[in-house]
Amino acid sequence: MNEFMAPSTKKGSQGRDTSQIESQLKDTRRFTLSLYAGDVQLSMQLSRIESWDFDVFKIAELTNGHPLFTVAYDIFTKFQFASKFKFSDSKLKSLLREVEDGYHTSNPYHNNIHAADVTQAVFYFIATCGLSKYLSDLEIFAVLLASILHDYDHPGTNNTFHVKKGTTKAILYNDNSVLENHHLTQGWLLLTKDANNILSSLSPEDYVELRENVIKTVLATDMTHHFESLGRFKTKVAGAGVNANSREDRMMLMQMCVKAADISSATRPLKLAQEWALRVMAEFFNQGDLERESGLPISPFMDRTNTSIPKCQTGFIDYIVTPLYDAWSTFLPEVKPCCSSLKETRAFWERAEKEKMPFNLPKPPSLPSSSSPLASSSASSLLSPLTGPSSLSSSLSSSISSPSAVAAASPSSSSSSSSPVTTPMTSALSVAISASSSLPSTMSSRKKK
């Protein structure tokens, strides 16, 4: 890794001086405003990309279903990656088009909107919360590349489903982190195309390092290893602390960063958390329906006939999201406002269980033709020429009008089926519920705490 990209050691374990990055971000904020000057709404929405209340659904609506391209292009531009790593703007655009096209918009949750949301969350941790002082430019590049690829070509079903069905993916990856390996393999193949190869100017050493960072970061989203990974991170923070000069410690930070982003839906402002909740339960129940039709055992929390949505959500928040964000905000205090949103969302679900609120899940999205133009003329000029992926209808991207129209939220990546735990929510939550079953009260009674 060359000297320009290496973390400064002037601050010891506190990491490098980030004044240069802050200056770059300030300059490119002005660039973003001018780039989208033809579309005031889009420009205003993107001006909030460094905020936790960033509305990725609105971006999807304003770009007619191209949120990942728009968000990732804006972020890559802010960090001036093209000039630092010597790739052309046309290659970046070509790559982002193909990556977005590989996310299935028929999935209510694991789609290009989720990928854009995770990418923005990673950017927030880096640029707003100060993670940049621990990472080199090459590592920031790697973790953002991992973000856009982390659920590439997600089929809308989890690892356990593929293992139970004996699909080609499960056989290919020996039942081990099936989807995470699939996302990496298929996503990296895009980078091997000359038109998309934004890594061609990297030195062999930097290429190997970046690829290793991307692989380990995406594999860490397999929730089978969640408790083990979180335990190591908490021990590190509470003990010797994170050392910016240790590559192992920086690798841990990259993994925790994407993990936190991947399960961030419940920590967003309530309106956004509810929208994600609506989508994830629809996708879970779709898998349950497929399992029922195939004569397979229905995975935990995926049977639409007997699943308590509020209990799932409060359990997920209590056992997965809150412990991770407590640890993450201990390390990065600027993350604490996210925890405030989480408390509000949990209170809603507790009330929903008490009041037995009904929930209406979305129907499968109606998709415009793949040739439909972008709503935004300025975004359209960035994507052109583009036949483009089919996109979610703007009606599905609209916000939820009432609390009774929401469902439980969950993180994105599916868990490895080599373990009895099953999916981002069910993987750890099934363990949590099983552990709590010996208690005299149900999970819904946790409101007394």
C-alpha positions in Angstrom: 0.0 0.0 0.0 1.5 3.3 -1.1 2.3 6.1 1.4 -0.6 8.3 0.2 -3.1 5.6 1.1 -1.6 4.5 4.4 -3.1 5.7 7.7 -1.0 8.3 9.4 0.6 7.2 12.6 0.7 10.8 14.0 -2.2 10.1 16.4 -1.1 6.6 17.3 -4.1 4.3 17.9 -6.4 7.2 17.3 -5.7 7.0 13.5 -4.9 9.5 10.8 -5.8 13.1 10.4 -9.0 13.4 8.4 -8.8 17.1 7.5 -8.0 16.2 3.9 -11.1 14.0 3.6 -13.3 16.6 5.2 -12.0 19.2 2.7 -12.8 16.8 -0.2 -16.3 16.2 1.1 -16.9 19.9 1.4 -15.7 20.5 -2.2 -17.8 17.7 -3.6 -21.0 18.8 -1.8 -20.8 21.8 -4.1 -20.2 19.5 -7.0 -23.3 17.4 -6.1 -25.5 20.5 -6.0 -24.3 21.6 -9.4 -24.5 18.1 -10.9 -28.2 17.8 -10.1 -29.0 21.4 -10.5 -31.6 20.5 -13.1 -33.6 18.6 -10.5 -34.2 20.5 -7.3 -35.8 17.7 -5.4 -33.1 15.2 -6.2 -30.4 17.7 -5.3 -32.0 18.5 -2.0 -32.4 14.8 -1.1 -28.7 14.0 -2.0 -27.6 17.0 0.1 -28.7 15.0 3.1 -26.6 11.9 2.2 -24.4 12.5 5.3 -27.4 12.4 7.6 -29.1 9.4 9.2 -32.5 10.5 8.2 -31.5 10.2 4.5 -34.6 8.9 2.6 -33.4 6.3 0.1 -37.0 5.6 -0.9 -37.4 9.1 -2.1 -34.1 8.8 -4.1 -35.6 5.6 -5.7 -38.7 7.5 -6.6 -37.0 10.6 -8.0 -34.6 8.4 -10.2 -37.4 6.0 -11.3 -35.8 3.0 -9.6 -32.1 3.8 -9.7 -31.1 4.6 -6.2 -28.0 2.4 -6.0 -26.4 4.0 -9.1 -27.3 7.5 -7.8 -26.1 7.0 -4.2 -23.0 5.1 -5.1 -21.9 7.5 -7.8 -22.4 10.4 -5.5 -20.3 8.8 -2.8 -17.5 7.6 -5.0 -17.3 11.1 -6.5 -17.2 12.7 -3.0 -14.1 10.5 -2.2 -12.5 11.3 -5.5 -11.8 7.6 -6.1 -11.5 7.9 -9.9 -8.5 10.2 -9.5 -7.0 8.3 -6.5 -7.2 4.9 -8.1 -6.9 6.0 -11.8 -10.1 4.8 -13.4 -12.4 6.5 -15.8 -15.8 7.9 -15.1 -17.3 5.8 -17.9 -16.0 2.6 -16.2 -17.5 3.6 -12.9 -20.9 4.3 -14.5 -20.8 1.1 -16.5 -20.1 -0.9 -13.3 -22.8 0.7 -11.3 -25.3 0.2 -14.0 -24.6 -3.5 -14.1 -24.5 -3.9 -10.4 -27.9 -2.2 -10.0 -29.3 -4.3 -12.8 -28.2 -7.5 -10.9 -30.4 -6.6 -7.9 -33.9 -8.1 -8.4 -36.5 -5.4 -8.0 -39.2 -8.1 -7.5 -37.7 -8.8 -4.1 -39.6 -6.6 -1.6 -36.5 -6.2 0.6 -33.2 -7.6 -0.9 -33.2 -5.2 -3.8 -31.3 -2.2 -5.1 -33.0 0.1 -2.6 -31.6 -1.9 0.3 -28.1 -1.9 -1.4 -28.3 1.8 -1.7 -29.4 2.2 1.9 -26.5 0.0 3.2 -24.0 1.9 1.1 -25.3 5.3 2.5 -25.1 3.9 6.0 -21.5 2.9 5.5 -20.7 6.3 4.1 -22.4 7.9 7.2 -20.2 5.9 9.5 -17.1 6.8 7.6 -17.8 10.5 6.8 -20.1 11.7 9.6 -19.1 9.4 12.5 -15.3 9.6 12.1 -14.5 6.0 11.0 -12.4 7.5 8.2 -9.6 8.3 10.7 -9.0 4.5 11.2 -9.0 3.4 7.5 -6.8 4.0 4.6 -8.2 5.3 1.3 -7.8 1.8 -0.2 -9.8 0.4 2.8 -12.5 3.0 2.4 -12.7 2.1 -1.3 -12.9 -1.6 -0.4 -15.7 -1.2 2.2 -17.8 0.9 -0.1 -17.3 -1.6 -2.9 -18.3 -4.4 -0.5 -21.5 -2.4 0.3 -22.7 -2.1 -3.2 -22.0 -5.8 -3.9 -23.0 -7.3 -0.6 -26.4 -8.7 -1.8 -25.8 -8.7 -5.5 -28.2 -11.2 -7.3 -30.0 -12.0 -4.1 -32.8 -14.5 -5.0 -35.2 -13.4 -2.2 -34.7 -16.7 -0.3 -32.2 -17.5 2.4 -29.3 -19.9 2.8 -31.4 -22.5 4.6 -33.9 -22.6 1.7 -31.1 -23.3 -0.8 -29.6 -26.1 1.3 -33.0 -27.7 1.9 -33.8 -27.6 -1.8 -30.3 -28.7 -2.8 -29.9 -25.9 -5.3 -26.9 -25.4 -7.5 -25.8 -22.5 -5.3 -25.8 -24.7 -2.2 -23.9 -27.4 -3.9 -21.4 -25.0 -5.4 -20.6 -23.5 -2.1 -20.9 -26.7 0.0 -23.7 -25.3 2.1 -21.4 -22.7 3.6 -22.4 -19.0 3.5 -24.2 -19.9 0.2 -25.6 -16.5 -0.7 -22.7 -14.4 0.7 -20.3 -16.4 -1.5 -22.7 -16.1 -4.5 -22.9 -12.3 -4.1 -19.1 -12.1 -4.1 -18.5 -14.4 -7.0 -21.1 -12.9 -9.3 -20.3 -9.3 -8.3 -16.6 -9.8 -8.8 -17.2 -11.2 -12.3 -18.6 -7.8 -13.2 -15.3 -6.2 -12.3 -13.4 -8.5 -14.6 -15.1 -7.0 -17.6 -12.9 -4.4 -19.2 -15.8 -1.8 -19.4 -16.3 -2.1 -15.7 -12.8 -2.7 -14.4 -12.2 0.2 -12.0 -9.4 -1.8 -10.4 -7.1 -2.2 -13.4 -4.6 0.5 -12.3 -4.1 -0.9 -8.8 -0.7 -2.4 -8.0 -0.7 -6.2 -7.6 -0.3 -5.7 -3.8 -3.1 -3.2 -3.5 -5.4 -5.4 -5.7 -4.8 -8.4 -3.4 -5.4 -6.4 -0.3 -8.6 -4.8 -1.6 -10.0 -8.1 -2.8 -9.3 -9.7 0.6 -11.0 -6.8 2.4 -14.1 -7.0 0.2 -14.4 -10.8 0.5 -14.0 -10.8 4.3 -16.3 -7.9 4.8 -19.2 -9.5 2.7 -18.7 -12.9 4.3 -19.0 -11.2 7.7 -22.7 -10.4 6.9 -23.5 -14.0 7.3 -25.5 -13.9 10.6 -24.4 -17.4 11.6 -21.2 -15.7 12.9 -22.9 -12.7 14.4 -22.5 -13.4 18.1 -18.9 -14.5 17.7 -18.0 -11.4 15.7 -19.8 -9.0 18.1 -18.1 -10.7 21.1 -14.7 -10.2 19.6 -15.4 -6.6 18.9 -16.7 -5.8 22.3 -13.7 -7.5 23.9 -11.4 -5.4 21.7 -13.1 -2.1 22.5 -13.3 -2.8 26.2 -9.8 -4.1 26.5 -6.7 -2.8 24.6 -8.8 -0.7 22.2 -8.7 -0.5 18.5 -5.2 0.1 17.0 -5.3 2.0 13.7 -1.9 0.6 12.9 -3.1 -3.0 13.1 -4.5 -4.4 9.8 -6.4 -7.0 11.8 -8.1 -4.3 13.8 -9.0 -2.3 10.7 -10.4 -5.5 9.1 -12.6 -5.9 12.2 -13.8 -2.3 11.8 -14.7 -2.8 8.1 -16.7 -5.9 9.0 -18.5 -4.2 11.9 -19.2 -1.2 9.7 -21.0 -3.2 7.0 -22.7 -5.4 9.6 -24.1 -2.3 11.4 -25.2 -0.9 8.1 -26.8 -4.2 7.0 -29.1 -4.3 10.1 -29.6 -0.5 10.3 -33.2 -0.6 9.1 -34.6 -0.6 12.6 -32.4 2.3 13.7 -33.6 4.7 11.0 -36.3 7.2 11.8 -39.6 5.5 12.5 -41.2 6.2 9.2 -38.3 4.6 7.3 -38.0 1.7 9.8 -41.7 0.9 9.2 -41.2 0.9 5.4 -38.3 -1.6 5.7 -40.4 -3.6 8.1 -43.2 -3.9 5.6 -40.8 -5.1 3.0 -38.8 -7.7 5.0 -41.9 -9.5 6.3 -43.4 -9.7 2.8 -40.2 -11.3 1.6 -40.0 -13.7 4.6 -43.6 -14.8 4.1 -43.0 -15.3 0.3 -40.3 -17.8 1.3 -42.6 -19.5 3.7 -45.2 -19.9 1.0 -42.5 -21.4 -1.3 -41.5 -23.8 1.4 -45.1 -24.8 2.0 -45.7 -25.4 -1.7 -42.5 -27.5 -1.9 -43.4 -29.6 1.1 -40.4 -28.3 3.1 -40.6 -27.3 6.8 -41.4 -23.6 7.0 -38.6 -21.6 8.4 -39.1 -19.8 11.7 -41.0 -16.5 11.5 -41.8 -17.1 7.8 -45.2 -18.7 8.2 -47.7 -15.9 7.6 -50.4 -17.9 9.4 -48.9 -17.9 12.9 -46.1 -15.3 13.0 -46.4 -12.5 15.6 -44.9 -9.5 13.8 -44.4 -7.3 16.9 -42.8 -10.1 18.9 -40.4 -10.8 16.0 -39.5 -7.1 15.8 -39.0 -6.4 19.5 -36.9 -9.6 19.8 -34.8 -8.7 16.9 -34.2 -5.2 18.3 -33.5 -6.5 21.8 -31.1 -9.4 20.9 -29.5 -8.3 17.7 -29.7 -4.6 16.9 -29.4 -3.0 20.3 -26.3 -5.0 21.5 -24.5 -4.3 18.2 -25.3 -0.6 18.2 -24.5 -0.3 21.9 -21.0 -1.6 21.1 -20.7 0.4 17.8 -21.7 3.6 19.5 -19.3 3.0 22.4 -16.5 2.9 19.8 -18.0 5.7 17.6 -20.0 8.0 20.0 -21.4 9.9 16.9 -23.6 6.8 16.3 -25.6 7.4 19.5 -28.4 9.3 17.7 -29.2 6.2 15.8 -29.8 4.4 19.1 -32.4 7.1 20.0 -34.3 6.3 16.8 -34.1 2.6 17.7 -35.7 3.2 21.1 -38.7 5.0 19.4 -39.1 2.1 16.9 -39.0 -0.5 19.7 -41.6 1.5 21.7 -43.9 1.4 18.6 -43.6 -2.4 18.3 -44.3 -2.9 22.0 -47.4 -0.8 21.7 -48.4 -2.7 18.5 -48.2 -6.0 20.4 -50.2 -4.6 23.3 -52.9 -3.1 21.1 -52.9 -6.1 18.7 -52.5 -3.8 15.7 -53.3 -5.4 12.3 -50.7 -5.3 9.6 -51.1 -5.1 5.9 -48.2 -6.5 3.9 -47.5 -5.3 0.3 -48.5 -7.2 -2.8 -45.8 -8.1 -5.3 -44.6 -4.9 -6.9 -45.8 -3.9 -10.3 -42.7 -3.1 -12.4 -42.4 -0.7 -15.3 -40.7 -1.8 -18.4 -36.9 -1.9 -18.4 -36.8 0.9 -20.9 -38.8 3.3 -18.8 -37.1 6.7 -18.5 -35.7 8.2 -15.3 -38.0 10.6 -13.6 -35.1 13.0 -13.1 -33.6 14.5 -16.2 -30.3 15.2 -14.4 -30.0 11.6 -13.1 -31.0 10.3 -16.6 -28.0 12.1 -18.1 -25.7 10.4 -15.7 -27.1 7.0 -16.5 -27.3 7.5 -20.3 -26.9 5.4 -22.4 -28.9 3.0 -20.3 -31.6 0.5 -21.1 -31.5 -0.2 -17.4 -33.0 -2.6 -14.9 -36.7 -2.7 -14.3 -37.5 -0.7 -11.2 -40.0 -0.7 -8.4 -43.1 1.3 -9.0 -43.3 4.7 -7.2 -46.4 3.5 -5.4 -44.3 0.9 -3.5 -41.7 3.5 -2.7 -44.2 5.7 -1.1 -44.2 6.2 2.7 -46.5 4.3 5.0 -49.6 6.4 5.7 -50.5 4.9 9.1 -48.9 2.8 11.9 -51.3 -0.1 11.2 -49.7 -0.5 7.8 -46.3 -1.7 9.0 -44.5 -5.0 9.7 -41.4 -6.2 11.4 -37.9 -5.1 10.2 -34.8 -7.2 9.7 -31.3 -7.0 8.4 -30.4 -8.1 5.0 -27.9 -10.9 4.5 -29.1 -14.5 4.9 -27.3 -16.8 7.3 -25.3 -19.9 6.5 -27.4 -23.1 6.5 -24.7 -25.1 8.1 -26.1 -23.8 11.3 -29.6 -24.4 12.7 -30.1 -20.6 12.7 -31.7 -19.5 9.5 -31.9 -15.9 8.3 -30.8 -12.4 9.1 -33.6 -12.0 11.6 -34.3 -15.7 12.3 -30.6 -16.7 12.5 -29.9 -15.0 15.8 -33.5 -14.2 16.8 -34.4 -17.9 16.9 -31.6 -18.5 19.3 -32.8 -15.5 21.3 -36.4 -16.6 21.5 -35.3 -20.1 22.3 -33.2 -18.8 25.2 -36.0 -16.7 26.5 -38.6 -19.5 26.3 -37.5 -20.7 29.8 -38.5 -17.4 31.2 -41.9 -17.2 32.9 -43.0 -14.3 30.6 -43.2 -14.1 26.9 -41.1 -11.8 24.8 -44.0 -9.3 24.6 -43.9 -8.8 28.3 -40.4 -7.3 28.0 -42.1 -3.9 28.0 -41.9 -4.1 31.8 -38.1 -3.7 31.7 
